[in-house]
Amino acid sequence: KDLLLSVRPTNEKKDVGAKLCLKRTREGKTYVEKLTEVQIQTSDVHSGMMQLDNLMECAARARSVASTKMNAQSSRSHSVFMLHLRGHNEESNASVQGVLNLCDLAGSERLDRSGVGSDAKRLRETQAINKSLSCLGDVFNALATGATHIPYRNSKLTHLLQDCLSGDGKALMFVNLSPTLRSSNESRCSLRFAQRVNAVELGKATKHIQYSSLKKRS
């Protein structure tokens, strides 16, 4: 689901409802075809930051949420916000680029506690969330053990995050725990997951620098 579809100009909304597909560029980078891209104002820092905040708020409003027995506002899907950064040094004609992925993972659910088992739509959402989290755990296990094959393509989530979970990037994860005693089993599972992630070493991130052959004229 494109969470920024509402900010598109009217004449560019012809792809509303179109299926989003993951593709790879010639350089081997993952991207989402037909996903909304917005140019951020960089000439004025204050205006640019306000624009970025507004976009993130817009995406948060468009995200699918629902009430369950465990959470009044339960996220029914994962959310990935991709910020593409580019810089240019006029003295050396060097250009650098990178992507910051802000990923908010929906928490795994137990059907007996969330109470969504009787709702077919919510049940499918729960199954999709749990399956993708399981696939993410498989990727972390493979990375931690130095496996020759990393199962990035077992889910759309891990396929999309392949670039930042490979040796080409760096990753930082925060795990949120519930303070209630009733949620102790879920908290233990979350801590075990975090322990597996902590065992992963991605290595040194790679800088993408390009030098232009054009010289600046005086």
Sequence and secondary structure as in RCSB ss.txt:
>XXXX:A:sequence
KDLLLSVRPTNEKKDVGAKLCLKRTREGKTYVEKLTEVQIQTSDVHSGMMQLDNLMECAARARSVASTKMNAQSS
RSHSVFMLHLRGHNEESNASVQGVLNLCDLAGSERLDRSGVGSDAKRLRETQAINKSLSCLGDVFNALATGATHI
PYRNSKLTHLLQDCLSGDGKALMFVNLSPTLRSSNESRCSLRFAQRVNAVELGKATKHIQYSSLKKRS
>XXXX:A:secstr
  TTGGGS GGGGGGTT   EEEE TTS EEEET        SSHHHHHHHHHHHHHHHHHHS EE  SS TTEE
 S EEEEEEEEEEETTTTEEEEEEEEEEE      HHHH  TT HHHHHHHHHHHHHHHHHHHHHHHHHHT S  
 GGGSHHHHHTHHHHSTTS          SGGGHHHHHHHHHHHHHHHT         EEE S     
